[in-house]
């Protein structure tokens, strides 16, 4: 992280723009957290909008669309200029082909596609087949990507649900955030359950097919983890400039620190590209880690699968 913690958290009531909207039925206290997140994303130079604005602007045909295709097409053309139009459409179609009956399989396939890009052989002017690559993300130049946050976006599939915040990367829904009230004793478990297998993952599973990670917060506590992870594997984001903060998990300002650090554009791309690991890939990388490691104690940690010290994971991530 290159973002430093802002000492003035700015969580004053003057920042809360309360609008009456009975149809959305947003709890005022929960909206307090959402409003502040909205402002922080705006400060990070994300485009910030609402679900109703997305739909009124014609970015989706219906509530079942979780990829913003017009936005994605525009960004594919910007990141990969000069290619045949049909090739961009094929790259979009490839995203839609992810398995939907098993969201973990679909998610794993999507993540690989996101990192590797869409590759197809096409004939050159002499008729020779050459591979052409379309990248969904410009990993080298973060500012060349489109970062969008949408509040209260209605998603319709088996049921109709409205996540608090969805973060789109070039039109792809990469992060889901669920907030709970900082008042009245709301627990992170409630937010975790709402995103879980018996709620959103069952009711709107296609949204999770493209998810890198989820965030849960009641402002007092803010944690992130992969969508299938139990709550105990959701983690805080600690301030590298203030290591002692790890012993103060309720320190004022942690919510702002989290948003500013995790969603700083380069940091977000690094998290997605380097720090998401699937169990199916573990064995091959474990073998590679053993080959790369010279320290016998660390080798034993890798063999035993000990994760407490994180040394084996460090070896795996260093391979990348």
C-alpha positions, -999 to 999 in steps of 0.1 A, spaced: 0 0 0 12 35 -9 -18 52 6 -14 67 41 -41 68 67 -58 101 69 -59 113 104 -91 133 99 -117 106 92 -144 131 83 -173 110 94 -195 139 104 -233 139 100 -229 167 75 -215 142 49 -247 121 50 -271 131 23 -303 114 34 -330 110 8 -364 95 14 -368 64 -8 -394 40 6 -390 15 -23 -354 9 -14 -360 5 23 -324 13 32 -318 14 70 -306 50 78 -278 37 100 -266 13 73 -268 41 48 -244 61 70 -217 35 61 -227 34 25 -226 72 21 -191 74 35 -179 46 13 -194 64 -17 -174 96 -8 -142 77 -3 -145 60 -37 -152 94 -52 -120 107 -36 -101 78 -51 -113 90 -85 -137 61 -92 -168 69 -111 -196 67 -86 -233 62 -94 -264 43 -84 -283 13 -98 -312 35 -110 -288 57 -129 -271 28 -145 -304 15 -158 -318 49 -168 -286 54 -189 -292 22 -207 -261 3 -195 -282 -28 -191 -310 -44 -209 -325 -59 -178 -318 -66 -141 -304 -101 -151 -273 -84 -167 -244 -84 -143 -218 -74 -169 -221 -39 -183 -215 -48 -219 -214 -14 -235 -189 -2 -210 -169 -34 -214 -168 -31 -252 -156 5 -250 -128 -5 -226 -117 -35 -247 -114 -13 -277 -94 13 -257 -70 -13 -241 -67 -34 -273 -70 -9 -302 -73 -17 -339 -87 -52 -338 -118 -65 -357 -150 -56 -340 -162 -92 -340 -131 -102 -320 -142 -78 -292 -176 -94 -292 -161 -129 -290 -141 -118 -260 -173 -106 -243 -191 -138 -253 -163 -158 -237 -171 -141 -204 -207 -152 -207 -197 -188 -213 -185 -193 -178 -203 -223 -161 -233 -210 -141 -244 -243 -124 -212 -243 -103 -202 -208 -94 -168 -219 -80 -159 -236 -113 -171 -206 -132 -152 -182 -109 -120 -201 -113 -123 -202 -151 -131 -165 -151 -101 -156 -130 -78 -175 -153 -94 -157 -184 -91 -123 -167 -54 -128 -160 -45 -145 -193 -67 -126 -216 -88 -139 -246 -66 -155 -273 -78 -165 -308 -60 -174 -340 -70 -153 -369 -56 -152 -405 -32 -124 -414 -31 -108 -448 -13 -138 -462 -37 -163 -448 -14 -175 -420 -30 -181 -387 -16 -159 -359 -26 -157 -323 -43 -124 -313 -47 -115 -276 -74 -93 -261 -67 -82 -225 -97 -74 -203 -75 -53 -180 -45 -31 -185 -25 -45 -156 5 -22 -163 -13 11 -164 -40 12 -138 -54 46 -149 -61 31 -183 -89 11 -168 -124 20 -159 -132 18 -121 -169 22 -113 -188 18 -80 -226 13 -81 -248 16 -51 -280 -3 -48 -279 -22 -81 -309 -45 -85 -298 -80 -96 -325 -104 -108 -320 -141 -112 -337 -167 -90 -347 -138 -68 -343 -101 -70 -317 -87 -47 -299 -53 -42 -263 -55 -30 -251 -23 -12 -221 -17 -35 -207 -34 -65 -173 -25 -79 -169 -28 -116 -136 -31 -134 -140 -22 -171 -177 -32 -168 -171 -65 -149 -185 -69 -114 -152 -77 -95 -161 -69 -58 -193 -70 -38 -196 -50 -6 -223 -55 21 -227 -30 49 -244 -32 83 -253 -4 107 -226 8 130 -253 13 156 -275 -12 174 -251 -40 176 -251 -53 140 -225 -80 136 -203 -88 106 -218 -123 107 -251 -108 94 -233 -93 64 -214 -125 58 -246 -145 59 -263 -122 35 -236 -129 9 -235 -166 17 -246 -198 2 -282 -197 15 -288 -161 4 -271 -141 -24 -250 -170 -37 -282 -191 -41 -305 -162 -52 -282 -143 -76 -253 -168 -83 -242 -152 -116 -229 -121 -98 -204 -143 -79 -191 -159 -111 -170 -128 -118 -162 -119 -82 -126 -115 -70 -135 -109 -33 -162 -96 -11 -161 -70 17 -182 -69 48 -184 -39 71 -203 -23 99 -179 7 99 -164 -4 132 -151 -36 117 -142 -41 80 -130 -73 65 -125 -90 32 -123 -125 19 -133 -148 -10 -170 -155 -13 -169 -191 -2 -146 -184 28 -161 -188 63 -161 -157 84 -130 -167 103 -110 -165 70 -121 -129 64 -93 -105 74 -86 -70 84 -64 -47 64 -36 -34 86 -17 -2 82 19 -8 72 29 26 85 14 18 119 21 -20 127 9 -15 162 -26 -10 149 -30 -48 146 -36 -48 184 -63 -22 180 -89 -38 157 -115 -12 167 -94 18 161 -113 48 147 -107 53 110 -101 17 101 -130 18 76 -114 48 58 -80 31 59 -94 -1 44 -112 16 15 -82 39 7 -57 11 7 -75 -19 -7 -92 1 -35 -63 23 -44 -63 14 -81 -28 -2 -84 -33 -20 -51 -67 -35 -62 -51 -48 -95 -22 -63 -75 -46 -81 -51 -66 -95 -80 -36 -106 -101 -12 -118 -74 -30 -127 -42 -59 -149 -51 -52 -186 -49 -74 -216 -58 -70 -249 -40 -70 -268 -73 -38 -251 -82 -22 -256 -48 -4 -289 -54 15 -278 -85 26 -246 -68 35 -264 -37 59 -286 -57 73 -255 -73 77 -238 -39 97 -268 -27 120 -266 -57 126 -229 -52 131 -231 -14 166 -236 1 156 -234 38 148 -268 53 125 -253 80 105 -235 54 104 -267 32 90 -286 62 63 -259 66 54 -263 30 52 -301 33 31 -300 65 8 -273 51 14 -250 81 -2 -217 74 1 -199 107 34 -183 100 25 -178 63 60 -189 52 48 -215 28 23 -191 12 51 -165 8 70 -191 -12 40 -198 -34 33 -162 -40 69 -154 -47 68 -179 -77 45 -154 -95 
